[in-house]
Amino acid sequence: MVEKIYDFLFFIFSGLCHQISERSFCSIGGYQFFVCSRDTGTYIGFLLSFTIIFLLSKLLYKDKNYINNLISNHIKIIIFLFLFYLFLFGIDGITSYSKLRETTNYIRYFTGLFMASHLGLIFKYFELSINKALYEQYDNLFNNRNSSKSDFIKFILLFNFLVFIFYLTSLYIFLPYLIYLLPISIFFYFYKIIKLITDLIYFQVSDLNNKYLKLLPYIVFTSLTFLLIFFLFSVGYFKESSIVELYQKFIKK
């Protein structure tokens, strides 16, 4: 049963990644991860970002709006940090693929994890902005507490420290078990993207009284989900058109 589930997940995720074995982690049982180490860091880092925000809001700050304020008021710095990690992400990929230098799965995982964790903060900002625009009761939600730059620096340092701690512990303690977290992270990643698109469409039609137009966001959410599933199954089925085959035909020659 476990092997059938693994084969199914490996099959549908073949449309997301080249799935080259030497560039992927393996679990305790020797099962290759569903995506490469760089993509593993990307998907898990995105989920990790929202998890850290949730835990800090509940356990440390004990104010669900505190982090919302920090993110909303200092989004420019967050974008700068994201672009910095995106630069490292790109440089590692470009220089390794062009044979200028050798990289490792640990480096790939690191760049993906830190880039995506800061992407998660940007997604959080978009969600907050849409909610503020859609609902009148949220007009004062994100500015009801002043947040200085020093408060934000403490938060972003703590955020990066926790991401780094996760990176170390996941590599040296529970790396083989990440294969169980990976499918959840991938589904969460695409759920957030589709949900954001749906919310943006709802924002455009929220003032209209036409009941059929207000169904449009739900139709879009369902359609995009179906198209994503169709794409994953199509690439998995037509193996000769998959990224793995293209890589083997053109890159490895």
Backbone hydrogen bonds, N-H to C=O, Kabsch-Sander energy under -0.5 kcal/mol:
donor,donor_aa,acceptor,acceptor_aa,energy
5,I,1,M,-2.1
6,Y,2,V,-2.6
7,D,3,E,-2.8
8,F,4,K,-2.2
9,L,5,I,-2.5
10,F,6,Y,-2.9
11,F,7,D,-1.9
12,I,8,F,-2.4
13,F,9,L,-2.1
14,S,11,F,-1.0
15,G,12,I,-0.8
16,L,13,F,-1.8
17,C,13,F,-0.7
23,R,20,I,-1.3
24,S,21,S,-1.7
27,S,31,Y,-2.7
30,G,27,S,-1.7
33,F,25,F,-2.8
37,S,23,R,-2.9
40,T,36,C,-2.6
41,G,37,S,-2.1
42,T,38,R,-1.7
43,Y,39,D,-2.7
44,I,40,T,-2.3
45,G,41,G,-2.4
46,F,42,T,-1.7
47,L,43,Y,-1.7
48,L,44,I,-2.8
49,S,45,G,-1.9
50,F,46,F,-1.2
51,T,47,L,-2.0
52,I,48,L,-2.8
53,I,49,S,-2.1
54,F,50,F,-2.1
55,L,51,T,-2.7
56,L,52,I,-2.8
57,S,53,I,-2.0
58,K,54,F,-1.8
59,L,55,L,-3.3
60,L,55,L,-0.6
60,L,56,L,-1.2
61,Y,56,L,-2.6
62,K,56,L,-0.7
63,D,57,S,-0.5
66,Y,63,D,-1.5
67,I,63,D,-0.7
69,N,65,N,-2.3
70,L,66,Y,-2.0
71,I,67,I,-2.7
72,S,68,N,-2.5
73,N,69,N,-2.7
74,H,70,L,-1.1
75,I,72,S,-0.6
78,I,74,H,-1.6
79,I,75,I,-2.6
80,F,76,K,-2.0
81,L,77,I,-2.4
82,F,78,I,-2.6
83,L,79,I,-2.6
84,F,80,F,-2.0
85,Y,81,L,-2.4
86,L,82,F,-2.7
87,F,83,L,-2.1
88,L,84,F,-1.9
89,F,85,Y,-2.5
90,G,86,L,-2.7
91,I,87,F,-3.0
92,D,88,L,-2.4
93,G,89,F,-1.7
94,I,90,G,-3.2
95,T,91,I,-2.5
96,S,92,D,-1.4
97,Y,93,G,-2.4
98,S,94,I,-2.0
99,K,96,S,-1.2
100,L,95,T,-2.1
101,R,95,T,-1.4
108,R,104,T,-2.4
109,Y,105,N,-2.6
110,F,106,Y,-2.1
111,T,107,I,-2.6
112,G,108,R,-2.1
113,L,109,Y,-2.5
114,F,110,F,-2.3
115,M,111,T,-1.9
116,A,112,G,-2.2
117,S,113,L,-1.8
118,H,114,F,-1.4
119,L,115,M,-1.5
120,G,116,A,-2.0
121,L,117,S,-0.9
122,I,118,H,-1.5
123,F,119,L,-2.3
124,K,120,G,-2.2
125,Y,121,L,-1.8
126,F,122,I,-2.1
127,E,123,F,-2.3
128,L,124,K,-2.4
129,S,125,Y,-2.6
130,I,126,F,-2.4
131,N,127,E,-2.3
132,K,128,L,-2.3
133,A,129,S,-1.9
134,L,130,I,-2.1
135,Y,131,N,-2.2
136,E,134,L,-0.5
138,Y,135,Y,-1.6
139,D,136,E,-2.0
141,L,138,Y,-1.4
142,F,138,Y,-0.5
152,F,148,S,-1.7
153,I,149,K,-2.6
154,K,150,S,-2.2
155,F,151,D,-2.1
156,I,152,F,-3.2
157,L,153,I,-2.3
158,L,154,K,-2.1
159,F,155,F,-3.0
160,N,156,I,-2.4
161,F,157,L,-2.3
162,L,158,L,-2.5
163,V,159,F,-2.1
164,F,160,N,-2.5
165,I,161,F,-2.6
166,F,162,L,-2.4
167,Y,163,V,-2.4
168,L,164,F,-2.5
169,T,165,I,-2.8
170,S,166,F,-2.8
171,L,167,Y,-1.7
172,Y,168,L,-2.4
173,I,169,T,-2.0
174,F,169,T,-1.6
177,Y,174,F,-0.9
178,L,174,F,-0.5
178,L,175,L,-1.8
179,I,176,P,-0.7
180,Y,177,Y,-1.7
181,L,177,Y,-0.7
182,L,178,L,-2.2
185,S,181,L,-2.2
186,I,182,L,-2.5
187,F,183,P,-2.4
188,F,184,I,-2.4
189,Y,185,S,-2.4
190,F,186,I,-2.1
191,Y,187,F,-2.2
192,K,188,F,-2.3
193,I,189,Y,-1.7
194,I,190,F,-2.5
195,K,191,Y,-2.7
196,L,192,K,-2.2
197,I,193,I,-2.0
198,T,194,I,-2.3
199,D,195,K,-2.6
200,L,196,L,-2.1
201,I,197,I,-1.9
202,Y,198,T,-2.5
203,F,199,D,-2.2
204,Q,200,L,-1.2
205,V,201,I,-1.4
206,S,202,Y,-1.3
208,L,205,V,-1.4
214,K,210,N,-1.5
215,L,212,Y,-0.8
216,L,213,L,-1.4
219,I,215,L,-2.0
220,V,216,L,-2.8
221,F,217,P,-2.5
222,T,218,Y,-2.3
223,S,219,I,-2.6
224,L,220,V,-3.0
225,T,221,F,-2.0
226,F,222,T,-2.3
227,L,223,S,-2.7
228,L,224,L,-2.3
229,I,225,T,-2.3
230,F,226,F,-2.8
231,F,227,L,-2.5
232,L,228,L,-2.4
233,F,229,I,-2.4
234,S,230,F,-2.4
235,V,231,F,-2.5
236,G,232,L,-2.0
237,Y,233,F,-2.1
238,F,234,S,-2.9
239,K,237,Y,-1.7
241,S,238,F,-1.9
242,S,239,K,-1.5
246,L,242,S,-2.0
247,Y,243,I,-2.4
248,Q,244,V,-2.3
249,K,245,E,-2.2
250,F,246,L,-2.4
251,I,246,L,-0.6
251,I,247,Y,-1.3
252,K,247,Y,-1.7
